[in-house]
């Protein structure tokens, strides 16, 4: 339903059937990352994405995610991508560096390649925060990837 008379509006579309989704997951903080992945893949399947239309890749840490996403985006095989990882604050500046650089890298890939990327790399103060957020964030990323892929198709 349009919000304004006589003004077209593209409604959110969470129908995943026929979409091809690539996932890149960091293995650092693996328990949290596996929780993100479990929630994400369950939601993709619930939305109608077929298991054969999902590809999961893994990398050592969050800083490696943008390069793999760039390669996946350039392959033409995917309608949307998902980045999953967990950067948990430690006692050094490394947290800020990894948090900022992975986020910037993912944004650069999505804008340069013109493919939606749902950024599910958690940046938290501690393990408890990450564990508390992993299910919701994984689910949200699946929904964002599907919605954005459908929006870009509608705009084409």
C-alpha positions in Angstrom: 0.0 0.0 0.0 1.4 3.4 -1.0 1.8 6.0 1.7 0.8 8.9 -0.6 -1.9 9.1 -3.2 -0.6 8.9 -6.8 3.0 8.3 -5.8 4.4 4.8 -6.5 6.3 3.0 -3.8 8.2 -0.2 -4.0 7.2 -2.3 -1.0 9.7 -4.5 0.9 9.9 -8.0 -0.6 11.2 -10.8 1.5 10.5 -13.6 -1.1 13.8 -15.5 -1.4 12.8 -18.0 -4.1 15.2 -17.8 -7.0 17.8 -15.6 -5.2 21.5 -16.6 -5.0 23.1 -15.6 -1.8 26.8 -15.8 -0.9 28.0 -15.8 2.7 31.5 -15.0 4.0 32.1 -15.9 7.6 35.1 -15.1 9.8 36.4 -18.1 11.9 37.8 -15.8 14.6 35.5 -15.9 17.7 34.1 -19.0 16.0 31.3 -19.8 18.5 29.7 -16.4 17.9 30.3 -16.7 14.1 28.7 -20.1 13.9 25.7 -18.7 15.8 25.4 -15.9 13.3 25.7 -18.4 10.4 23.1 -20.8 11.9 20.5 -18.0 12.3 21.3 -16.5 8.9 21.0 -19.7 6.9 17.8 -20.8 8.8 16.2 -17.5 7.9 17.3 -17.7 4.3 15.7 -21.1 4.0 12.6 -19.8 5.7 12.3 -17.0 3.2 12.5 -19.5 0.4 16.1 -19.4 -0.7 17.0 -22.9 -1.8 20.1 -24.6 -0.1 21.7 -25.0 -3.5 21.5 -21.2 -4.1 23.6 -20.5 -0.9 27.3 -20.6 -0.8 29.2 -20.4 2.5 32.9 -19.3 2.5 35.1 -18.8 5.6 38.1 -16.7 6.3 40.5 -16.4 9.2 39.3 -13.1 10.5 37.2 -10.0 9.9 39.9 -8.2 7.9 39.9 -10.9 5.3 36.1 -10.7 4.6 36.1 -7.7 2.2 38.5 -9.4 -0.3 36.5 -12.6 -0.5 33.3 -10.5 -0.8 34.9 -8.6 -3.7 35.8 -11.8 -5.5 32.2 -13.2 -4.9 30.7 -9.9 -6.1 32.7 -9.9 -9.2 31.8 -13.5 -10.1 28.2 -12.6 -11.2 27.0 -15.7 -9.3 25.1 -13.9 -6.5 22.2 -11.5 -6.1 23.3 -10.5 -2.6 26.1 -11.2 -0.1 26.3 -11.5 3.7 29.3 -10.8 5.9 29.4 -12.5 9.2 31.9 -12.1 12.0 32.6 -11.0 15.5 35.1 -8.4 16.6 35.2 -8.3 20.4 37.0 -5.5 22.3 40.3 -6.5 23.8 42.8 -4.4 25.7 44.5 -2.8 22.6 43.7 -0.4 19.8 43.4 -3.5 17.5 39.6 -3.6 18.1 39.1 -0.1 16.6 41.4 -0.9 13.7 39.6 -4.2 12.8 36.1 -2.8 13.4 36.7 0.3 11.2 38.6 -1.3 8.4 36.3 -4.3 7.9 33.3 -2.0 7.9 34.9 0.4 5.4 36.1 -2.5 3.2 32.6 -4.1 3.1 31.0 -0.7 2.2 33.6 -0.2 -0.6 32.8 -3.6 -2.1 29.1 -3.1 -2.1 29.3 0.4 -3.7 32.0 -0.6 -6.2 30.3 -3.8 -7.3 26.7 -2.6 -7.0 25.7 -5.7 -5.1 23.9 -5.6 -1.7 26.0 -6.8 1.2 24.4 -7.3 4.6 27.1 -6.6 7.2 26.7 -9.0 10.1 30.1 -8.4 11.6 29.3 -7.8 15.3 31.5 -5.3 17.1 30.9 -5.7 20.9 32.5 -4.9 24.2 32.6 -8.5 25.4 31.6 -12.1 24.6 28.3 -11.8 26.4 27.1 -9.0 24.2 28.2 -10.9 21.1 26.4 -14.1 22.2 23.2 -12.1 23.1 23.1 -10.4 19.6 24.2 -13.3 17.3 20.8 -14.8 16.6 19.0 -11.6 15.9 21.8 -10.2 13.8 22.1 -13.4 11.7 18.4 -13.3 11.1 18.4 -9.6 10.2 21.2 -10.1 7.7 19.3 -12.8 5.8 16.3 -10.5 5.6 18.3 -7.5 4.5 20.1 -9.5 1.8 16.8 -10.8 0.4 15.0 -7.5 0.6 17.9 -5.6 -1.0 18.3 -8.1 -3.8 14.6 -7.8 -4.6 14.7 -4.0 -4.4 17.6 -3.8 -6.9 15.7 -6.2 -9.2 12.6 -4.0 -9.0 14.7 -0.9 -9.8 16.4 -2.5 -12.8 
